Amino acid sequence: MFTGLPRVTTSIPVHTICPYCGNHIITVTTPVPGILTWLLCSGLFLFGCFLGCCLLPFCMRSLMDVSHSCPVCHQQLFYYRRL
């Protein structure tokens, strides 16, 4: 049984073999708010962007962590952290 989420060094989909279902797949990527997103939001709030502008990091995919999952069995395979 596969018990950990290895760290991947890319935010783009990768070609791999799913350890859960055994199929040759290209991972499906999903943006997930991470530490960098929350730090930028907090920093913007502290510098006066408190009328909603501090939430901009949550709208930008390039500032979020990325979750890689299998398109067949929908299990999470990898997790890419920006920070």
C-alpha positions as CSV (number, residue, x, y, z in Angstrom):
1,M,0.0,0.0,0.0
2,F,1.2,3.5,-0.9
3,T,1.4,5.7,2.2
4,G,3.0,9.0,1.5
5,L,2.8,12.0,-0.8
6,P,6.1,12.4,-2.5
7,R,7.1,16.0,-3.3
8,V,7.2,17.0,-6.9
9,T,9.3,19.9,-8.3
10,T,6.8,21.0,-10.9
11,S,3.4,22.5,-11.0
12,I,2.6,21.2,-14.5
13,P,0.9,17.8,-15.1
14,V,3.4,14.9,-15.2
15,H,3.3,11.5,-16.8
16,T,3.5,8.7,-14.2
17,I,2.1,5.3,-13.1
18,C,-0.5,5.6,-10.4
19,P,0.5,3.6,-7.4
20,Y,-3.2,3.1,-6.4
21,C,-4.8,1.8,-9.7
22,G,-1.6,1.0,-11.7
23,N,-2.7,2.9,-14.8
24,H,-0.3,5.0,-17.0
25,I,-1.7,8.5,-16.5
26,I,-1.0,12.2,-16.8
27,T,-1.8,13.8,-13.5
28,V,-4.7,16.3,-13.0
29,T,-3.5,19.5,-11.3
30,T,-5.6,21.5,-8.8
31,P,-4.5,24.8,-7.2
32,V,-4.6,24.8,-3.4
33,P,-4.0,27.8,-1.1
34,G,-0.7,27.2,0.7
35,I,1.7,29.0,3.0
36,L,2.8,31.5,0.3
37,T,-0.8,32.5,-0.5
38,W,-1.6,33.1,3.2
39,L,1.7,35.1,3.8
40,L,1.0,37.3,0.8
41,C,-2.6,37.9,1.9
42,S,-1.5,38.7,5.5
43,G,1.2,41.1,4.2
44,L,-1.2,42.9,1.9
45,F,-3.6,43.3,4.8
46,L,-0.9,44.7,7.0
47,F,0.1,47.3,4.4
48,G,-3.4,48.7,4.0
49,C,-5.1,46.5,1.4
50,F,-8.0,45.5,3.7
51,L,-11.0,46.2,1.5
52,G,-10.7,42.9,-0.4
53,C,-7.5,43.6,-2.2
54,C,-5.6,41.4,0.2
55,L,-7.6,38.4,-1.2
56,L,-5.9,38.7,-4.6
57,P,-3.3,35.9,-3.9
58,F,-6.3,33.5,-3.7
59,C,-7.3,34.4,-7.3
60,M,-3.8,33.8,-8.8
61,R,-3.0,30.2,-9.7
62,S,0.7,31.0,-9.9
63,L,0.8,31.8,-6.2
64,M,-0.9,28.7,-5.0
65,D,0.4,25.2,-4.2
66,V,-0.5,22.4,-6.6
67,S,-2.1,19.1,-5.9
68,H,-1.5,16.3,-8.5
69,S,-4.2,13.6,-8.6
70,C,-5.0,10.5,-10.7
71,P,-7.8,11.1,-13.4
72,V,-8.9,7.5,-13.1
73,C,-9.1,6.7,-9.4
74,H,-9.0,10.4,-8.1
75,Q,-6.4,9.7,-5.5
76,Q,-4.0,12.5,-4.6
77,L,-0.5,11.5,-5.8
78,F,1.8,14.5,-5.4
79,Y,1.8,17.9,-3.8
80,Y,3.9,20.8,-5.0
81,R,4.6,23.6,-2.5
82,R,5.6,27.0,-3.7
83,L,7.3,27.9,-0.4
